[in-house]
Amino acid sequence: MKPERRRDGLVVKDLPDEVLVYDLERHRAHCLNPAAAVVFKSCDGKRTVSELARVLRSEVGAPADEAWVRLALERLGKAHLLEERVPAARGVSRREILKKTGVGLAAALPLVISIVAPTPVQAAATCVMSCATAADGTPCSSTAPAGCFCTCMGFVCVGGC
């Protein structure tokens, strides 16, 4: 198996202690810790899992092995950051790796944190204050697209996407 990272539809930004990846197709932002970032950047479709483990060991300085790489690949695959999703390996979980290496290395394990980012239209959508004389539950004026709502609660317009 020679995993390959996605290149199309992603915006990758290197920061001092992490890498941020924004998926333009799914409108999701992913934060990769140093271990996950090394695996992601090293997935060129030419390296095997054992070669990725060697790269990870040299870059992170932790006793990373193939289980660490498989954990990273599983997380990157779930986040749709690989060309093809890698099947989950049996017995490769954060808990199993921590049992073998010790709890002190928990922060060094590969970690991918994902959030849903609003589309530009959703981010620009606002509820407009027009509830001064309206009853609770009355729809108020809005620049929100279809599927979003704005309603009066007291004298305040609340809601959104």
N, C-alpha and C positions, 0 to 999 in steps of 0.2 A: 504494500500500500504506500503510495506517494501522494499525500494530500496536497491540494493546491488552494490557495486563498482566492477569494473573489477579487477581481480588479475593477470590473464594470459596476457602475451605480453606487460606488462608495466614495466618501470623502474621508481621508485619513489625516489626522492631526497629531503630531508628536508633542507631548508635554513632558516636563521634567520627570515625573514619576508614573506616567500612564500614557496610554494612547487612546484617543477618542476616534471612533469610527461612526460616521453617520451613513445610514442606508437610505439612499434617495428613493428607492422603490417602495420600501416598507415604512418610511418615515419613523425610523427607530434610531436612537442613539445608543452606542455601546461604549462602555469604558473598560479597557483592558489593563489589568495590572501588569507589572513588568514581565512576569512569567508567561502570561497569555499573549502579551505583545510580541515576545521573542518567538513563540511558536507561530503566531499569525504571520509575522514578517518572514519567517523562514520556510513557510509552506509554499514552495515554488514549483511543486509538481515533480521535482527531481530527487528530493530527499526522502528517505524512508523514516519510519518512526524512530528507529535506533539512531539514525543520523541526527534527527531533530532533538533527541535526548542529549546527545553529545553537545550540540549547539546550546541547548538550554542550560546544561551544567556549566559550560564555560561562561555564558553571559550572566546568569543569575548567581552563580557561586553556591548553589544549594545541591544536595545529593539527588538531583532529579534523575529519574529513570524513565523507562517507556510508559509506566503507569501515569506519570505526571503528564507526559505528552498526550496520552490517550484521553485523560481528563480534559486537557485543554482543547483537544480536537472535538470532543463531545460537546463542550460548551460553545466553541466557535461554530460548530455545525448547527446547534439549536438556534443560534443567533443569525443563521443564514450568511455567515461570513466566509464559508468555504464553497468551492465550485460544486462539490458533491458531499453530502452529509456522510460522515463516517459512522459506521454502526457502533453502538455502545459496546464496550468491552466488559465482560463479566468480572465482577470483583474490583472494578476501578471506580471508586467513589472517594470523595474527600475524606470520609471517615476511615476507609480502609488504608488510604495512603498515610493518614495521620497516625494510625495504629503502628505502621511500619517505621515511620520516620520520627515520630514524636510531635507533640502538640506545639513545640517551640517553632516549628517551621510552617505553621498554619498560614501566616501572612505571605509566605513565599509561594504557596500553591497557586496554580493558574486560576484566575477569577475573571469572569465576564459579567458585567452588570449592565442590564439593558433597560431603557425607558422608552415609552412611546412619545414621540415628539409631534406636536401639532403641525398640520400642514400650514403653509403660509396663509391660506384663507381662514383657517380656524384661528390662527394666532392673531389675525387682524380683526376677527369678529368681536363685537362689543355689544353690550346691552346699553341702551340710551335711556337716561333718566327721564321718565315721563309719567311718574306714578304719583304726582302730588295730589291728584284728586281721584285716583283709581282705587277700586276695591282690591283686596288681596286676591291673587290668582289671575288677575286681568293681564293679558299679554301686553307687553310694552314694546315700544319701537326698538328695532335692532338692526345691526348690520350683519348679523349672523347668517350663514348659509342654511339651506334646508337641512333638517335633522338636528338643528340646534334650537334652544328655546330661551326665551327671556320672559319673566313673569314678575308682577308686582308683589312685593312682600312689605307691607307697611308703606313707607314712602320711598322704598328703595327698589330699583330694578335689579333682579338677580338672575343668574343662569349662565348659559354659554354652551359650548360644545362639549 
